[in-house]
Amino acid sequence: MIEDFEVRAEEEPAYRQAKEKANSTAQLLRDVLEQVGIPSSDRDKIHGAVTLSAKSYVTLGTITESSATKIVDMLIRWKLDRQKEQQRRGEPIG
C-alpha cells in the first residue's frame, strides 16, 4: 500500500520538482563541505546526518540560503575548533 502511494507520488510534478531540488541541495552541501576542507569521512557523516534528519526529499529541498549560510558558518567554526585541538595535542593539521 505504501509502495503504491510512493509510485503515485513520484508521478506528481510537485514531488519530482522537490526531489530535483533536494538532490541539487544535497550536492551543494557536499561541495561546501569539501570547499571548507572537511575531511571525506567527516563529510560523509555530516551529509548523512543532514539527509537522515530531513527524512524526505521535500524537507531537504526546503533548505534556504539563510540556513545554508548558518550551516557553512557552523562548519567553519567546527573546522577551526578541530584545528585548535590538533595543535594543542601536537598533531599535524590537515
Backbone as a printed PyTorch tensor [residue, N CA C, xyz], in Angstrom:
tensor([[[  0.8160,  -1.1880,   0.0000],
         [  0.0000,   0.0000,   0.0000],
         [  0.8680,   1.2630,   0.0000]],

        [[  1.8780,   1.2960,   0.8610],
         [  2.7750,   2.4530,   0.8930],
         [  3.5190,   2.5570,  -0.4390]],

        [[  3.9300,   1.4140,  -0.9750],
         [  4.6420,   1.4270,  -2.2460],
         [  3.7890,   2.0410,  -3.3480]],

        [[  2.4910,   1.7130,  -3.3540],
         [  1.5830,   2.2930,  -4.3450],
         [  1.5430,   3.8080,  -4.2180]],

        [[  1.4850,   4.2940,  -2.9830],
         [  1.4780,   5.7440,  -2.7510],
         [  2.7770,   6.3680,  -3.2600]],

        [[  3.9140,   5.7260,  -2.9780],
         [  5.1970,   6.2760,  -3.4170],
         [  5.2760,   6.3320,  -4.9310]],

        [[  4.7740,   5.3170,  -5.6020],
         [  4.7880,   5.3040,  -7.0680],
         [  3.9290,   6.4450,  -7.6020]],

        [[  2.7330,   6.6060,  -7.0420],
         [  1.8650,   7.7000,  -7.4970],
         [  2.4910,   9.0520,  -7.1670]],

        [[  3.1000,   9.1560,  -6.0030],
         [  3.7140,  10.4290,  -5.6000],
         [  4.8230,  10.8170,  -6.5660]],

        [[  5.5880,   9.8380,  -7.0430],
         [  6.6670,  10.1380,  -7.9790],
         [  6.1370,  10.6680,  -9.3010]],

        [[  4.9010,  10.3480,  -9.6220],
         [  4.3110,  10.8230, -10.8670],
         [  3.8650,  12.2800, -10.7620]],

        [[  3.7270,  12.8020,  -9.5580],
         [  3.2730,  14.1700,  -9.3580],
         [  4.3940,  15.1580,  -9.6800]],

        [[  4.1170,  16.1890, -10.4700],
         [  5.1400,  17.1780, -10.8160],
         [  5.7660,  17.8530,  -9.5830]],

        [[  4.9660,  18.1450,  -8.5770],
         [  5.4940,  18.8090,  -7.3740],
         [  6.4960,  17.9010,  -6.6630]],

        [[  6.2070,  16.6130,  -6.6340],
         [  7.1290,  15.6620,  -5.9960],
         [  8.4370,  15.5990,  -6.7680]],

        [[  8.3240,  15.4860,  -8.0940],
         [  9.5430,  15.4310,  -8.9110],
         [ 10.3720,  16.6990,  -8.7450]],

        [[  9.7060,  17.8410,  -8.7290],
         [ 10.4070,  19.1130,  -8.5620],
         [ 11.1030,  19.1780,  -7.2010]],

        [[ 10.4100,  18.7530,  -6.1520],
         [ 11.0040,  18.7570,  -4.8100],
         [ 12.1910,  17.8040,  -4.7550]],

        [[ 12.0730,  16.6590,  -5.4030],
         [ 13.1550,  15.6760,  -5.4200],
         [ 14.3740,  16.2480,  -6.1470]],

        [[ 14.1670,  16.9080,  -7.2700],
         [ 15.2680,  17.5150,  -8.0120],
         [ 15.9530,  18.6040,  -7.1760]],

        [[ 15.1480,  19.4170,  -6.5050],
         [ 15.7030,  20.4730,  -5.6600],
         [ 16.4910,  19.8670,  -4.5030]],

        [[ 15.9700,  18.7930,  -3.9380],
         [ 16.6590,  18.1310,  -2.8290],
         [ 17.9970,  17.5650,  -3.2810]],

        [[ 18.0110,  16.9340,  -4.4460],
         [ 19.2660,  16.3910,  -4.9610],
         [ 20.2720,  17.4990,  -5.2110]],

        [[ 19.8110,  18.6100,  -5.7600],
         [ 20.6770,  19.7570,  -6.0050],
         [ 21.2210,  20.3180,  -4.6860]],

        [[ 20.3420,  20.4300,  -3.6860],
         [ 20.7430,  20.9510,  -2.3850],
         [ 21.7490,  20.0150,  -1.7220]],

        [[ 21.5060,  18.7160,  -1.8180],
         [ 22.4240,  17.7390,  -1.2280],
         [ 23.8010,  17.8380,  -1.8710]],

        [[ 23.8480,  18.0090,  -3.1910],
         [ 25.1360,  18.1430,  -3.8700],
         [ 25.8190,  19.4330,  -3.4600]],

        [[ 25.0550,  20.5170,  -3.3320],
         [ 25.6190,  21.7830,  -2.8800],
         [ 26.2390,  21.6240,  -1.4950]],

        [[ 25.5470,  20.9330,  -0.6120],
         [ 26.0750,  20.7030,   0.7380],
         [ 27.3920,  19.9410,   0.6760]],

        [[ 27.4630,  18.9040,  -0.1310],
         [ 28.7050,  18.1310,  -0.2630],
         [ 29.8350,  19.0150,  -0.8070]],

        [[ 29.5130,  19.8590,  -1.7810],
         [ 30.5230,  20.7560,  -2.3520],
         [ 31.0400,  21.7400,  -1.3130]],

        [[ 30.1300,  22.2970,  -0.5110],
         [ 30.5290,  23.2580,   0.5250],
         [ 31.4060,  22.5670,   1.5570]],

        [[ 31.0240,  21.3690,   1.9620],
         [ 31.8170,  20.6280,   2.9390],
         [ 33.2330,  20.4060,   2.4200]],

        [[ 33.3420,  20.0880,   1.1500],
         [ 34.6510,  19.8760,   0.5460],
         [ 35.4380,  21.1820,   0.4750]],

        [[ 34.7870,  22.2770,   0.0920],
         [ 35.4680,  23.5620,  -0.0560],
         [ 36.0100,  24.1030,   1.2530]],

        [[ 35.3170,  23.8490,   2.3590],
         [ 35.8250,  24.3550,   3.6410],
         [ 36.8330,  23.3990,   4.2520]],

        [[ 37.1570,  22.3280,   3.5350],
         [ 38.2330,  21.4460,   3.9510],
         [ 37.8400,  20.3670,   4.9390]],

        [[ 36.5750,  20.0020,   4.9820],
         [ 36.1390,  18.9290,   5.8700],
         [ 36.6280,  17.6100,   5.2640]],

        [[ 37.3300,  16.7810,   6.0380],
         [ 37.8190,  15.5000,   5.5000],
         [ 36.6700,  14.6400,   4.9600]],

        [[ 36.9870,  13.8140,   4.0020],
         [ 35.9870,  12.9990,   3.3110],
         [ 35.1260,  12.1820,   4.2680]],

        [[ 35.7500,  11.5140,   5.2370],
         [ 34.9720,  10.6790,   6.1580],
         [ 34.0100,  11.5310,   6.9790]],

        [[ 34.4290,  12.7250,   7.3770],
         [ 33.5530,  13.6200,   8.1330],
         [ 32.4590,  14.1890,   7.2360]],

        [[ 32.7930,  14.4770,   5.9690],
         [ 31.7840,  14.9670,   5.0200],
         [ 30.6610,  13.9580,   4.8960]],

        [[ 31.0260,  12.6880,   4.7770],
         [ 30.0170,  11.6370,   4.6430],
         [ 29.1300,  11.5760,   5.8750]],

        [[ 29.7330,  11.7100,   7.0600],
         [ 28.9480,  11.6650,   8.2990],
         [ 28.0050,  12.8600,   8.3860]],

        [[ 28.5120,  14.0470,   8.0850],
         [ 27.6800,  15.2560,   8.1600],
         [ 26.5670,  15.1920,   7.1320]],

        [[ 26.9180,  14.8340,   5.9040],
         [ 25.9200,  14.7410,   4.8410],
         [ 24.8550,  13.7130,   5.2060]],

        [[ 25.2870,  12.5780,   5.7420],
         [ 24.3400,  11.5430,   6.1490],
         [ 23.4180,  12.0200,   7.2640]],

        [[ 23.9770,  12.7470,   8.2270],
         [ 23.1710,  13.2530,   9.3360],
         [ 22.1230,  14.2500,   8.8390]],

        [[ 22.5420,  15.1340,   7.9460],
         [ 21.5960,  16.1140,   7.4110],
         [ 20.5110,  15.4100,   6.6070]],

        [[ 20.9080,  14.4580,   5.7980],
         [ 19.9400,  13.7330,   4.9770],
         [ 18.9730,  12.9370,   5.8430]],

        [[ 19.5010,  12.2500,   6.8500],
         [ 18.6320,  11.4650,   7.7230],
         [ 17.6860,  12.3460,   8.5220]],

        [[ 18.1820,  13.4810,   8.9790],
         [ 17.3190,  14.3470,   9.7820],
         [ 16.2160,  14.9710,   8.9300]],

        [[ 16.4570,  15.1170,   7.6490],
         [ 15.4420,  15.6920,   6.7640],
         [ 14.2600,  14.7420,   6.5980]],

        [[ 14.5620,  13.4460,   6.4860],
         [ 13.5460,  12.4010,   6.3780],
         [ 12.7380,  12.3920,   5.0790]],

        [[ 12.8370,  13.4220,   4.2630],
         [ 12.0990,  13.3890,   3.0000],
         [ 12.7320,  14.3440,   2.0110]],

        [[ 12.4980,  14.1000,   0.7480],
         [ 13.0200,  14.9950,  -0.2820],
         [ 12.4480,  16.3910,  -0.1330]],

        [[ 11.1880,  16.4740,   0.2210],
         [ 10.5300,  17.7710,   0.3260],
         [ 11.1740,  18.5990,   1.4260]],

        [[ 11.4200,  18.0050,   2.5910],
         [ 12.0360,  18.7240,   3.6990],
         [ 13.4470,  19.1510,   3.3260]],

        [[ 14.2220,  18.2270,   2.7590],
         [ 15.5940,  18.5620,   2.3810],
         [ 15.5960,  19.6740,   1.3350]],

        [[ 14.6110,  19.6750,   0.4600],
         [ 14.5350,  20.6750,  -0.5860],
         [ 14.1610,  22.0620,  -0.0970]],

        [[ 13.8070,  22.1910,   1.1630],
         [ 13.4030,  23.4950,   1.6710],
         [ 14.5280,  24.2200,   2.3980]],

        [[ 15.7530,  23.7110,   2.3080],
         [ 16.8820,  24.4180,   2.9130],
         [ 17.0290,  25.7520,   2.1900]],

        [[ 17.0200,  26.8320,   2.9360],
         [ 17.0940,  28.1610,   2.3450],
         [ 18.5220,  28.6620,   2.3320]],

        [[ 18.7400,  29.7590,   1.6250],
         [ 20.0710,  30.3610,   1.5930],
         [ 20.5070,  30.7440,   3.0000]],

        [[ 19.5740,  31.2440,   3.7910],
         [ 19.8790,  31.6450,   5.1710],
         [ 20.3350,  30.4480,   6.0010]],

        [[ 19.6050,  29.3430,   5.9160],
         [ 20.0040,  28.1820,   6.7060],
         [ 21.2780,  27.5680,   6.1550]],

        [[ 21.4920,  27.6450,   4.8470],
         [ 22.7360,  27.1470,   4.2680],
         [ 23.9210,  27.9610,   4.7830]],

        [[ 23.7350,  29.2780,   4.9090],
         [ 24.7880,  30.1390,   5.4540],
         [ 25.1000,  29.7470,   6.8910]],

        [[ 24.0750,  29.4580,   7.6580],
         [ 24.2790,  29.0360,   9.0460],
         [ 25.0480,  27.7190,   9.1000]],

        [[ 24.7260,  26.8020,   8.1960],
         [ 25.4250,  25.5180,   8.1430],
         [ 26.9010,  25.7510,   7.8270]],

        [[ 27.1900,  26.6100,   6.8440],
         [ 28.5750,  26.8950,   6.4730],
         [ 29.3200,  27.5270,   7.6490]],

        [[ 28.6910,  28.4940,   8.3200],
         [ 29.3180,  29.1140,   9.4920],
         [ 29.6440,  28.0740,  10.5550]],

        [[ 28.7050,  27.1800,  10.8060],
         [ 28.9120,  26.1250,  11.7970],
         [ 30.0850,  25.2300,  11.3980]],

        [[ 30.1590,  24.8880,  10.1090],
         [ 31.2270,  24.0140,   9.6420],
         [ 32.5970,  24.6860,   9.7440]],

        [[ 32.6550,  25.9670,   9.4420],
         [ 33.9260,  26.6870,   9.5480],
         [ 34.3670,  26.7300,  11.0050]],

        [[ 33.4430,  27.0260,  11.9150],
         [ 33.7820,  27.0280,  13.3450],
         [ 34.2400,  25.6510,  13.7890]],

        [[ 33.5550,  24.6090,  13.3020],
         [ 33.9180,  23.2390,  13.6490],
         [ 35.3380,  22.9300,  13.1790]],

        [[ 35.6570,  23.3530,  11.9550],
         [ 36.9860,  23.0870,  11.4170],
         [ 38.0520,  23.8250,  12.2270]],

        [[ 37.7980,  25.0820,  12.5590],
         [ 38.7680,  25.8480,  13.3490],
         [ 38.9560,  25.2410,  14.7360]],

        [[ 37.8750,  24.8280,  15.3650],
         [ 37.9720,  24.1720,  16.6770],
         [ 38.7660,  22.8790,  16.5740]],

        [[ 38.5360,  22.1360,  15.5190],
         [ 39.2620,  20.8780,  15.3200],
         [ 40.7560,  21.1420,  15.1230]],

        [[ 41.1000,  22.1910,  14.3520],
         [ 42.4980,  22.5330,  14.1460],
         [ 43.1640,  22.9600,  15.4560]],

        [[ 42.4570,  23.7430,  16.2520],
         [ 42.9990,  24.1620,  17.5550],
         [ 43.2810,  22.9420,  18.4320]],

        [[ 42.3570,  22.0060,  18.4320],
         [ 42.5290,  20.7930,  19.2290],
         [ 43.7230,  19.9810,  18.7220]],

        [[ 43.8850,  19.8970,  17.4080],
         [ 45.0230,  19.1750,  16.8450],
         [ 46.3280,  19.8580,  17.2270]],

        [[ 46.3630,  21.1780,  17.1740],
         [ 47.5480,  21.9270,  17.5710],
         [ 47.8640,  21.6800,  19.0380]],

        [[ 46.8360,  21.7140,  19.8650],
         [ 47.0110,  21.5150,  21.2970],
         [ 47.6250,  20.1440,  21.5780]],

        [[ 47.2290,  19.1440,  20.8080],
         [ 47.7570,  17.7930,  21.0040],
         [ 49.0540,  17.5650,  20.2440]],

        [[ 49.4960,  18.5700,  19.4830],
         [ 50.7380,  18.4400,  18.7230],
         [ 50.6220,  17.5770,  17.4890]],

        [[ 49.4060,  17.4060,  16.9950],
         [ 49.1830,  16.6070,  15.7910],
         [ 49.3130,  17.4810,  14.5540]],

        [[ 49.6830,  16.8840,  13.4270],
         [ 49.7180,  17.6650,  12.1860],
         [ 48.3080,  18.0960,  11.8040]],

        [[ 48.1950,  19.3040,  11.3070],
         [ 46.8940,  19.8310,  10.9010],
         [ 46.6580,  19.4720,   9.4460]],

        [[ 45.5010,  18.8880,   9.1860],
         [ 45.2180,  18.5080,   7.8070],
         [ 43.7970,  18.2200,   7.5610]]])
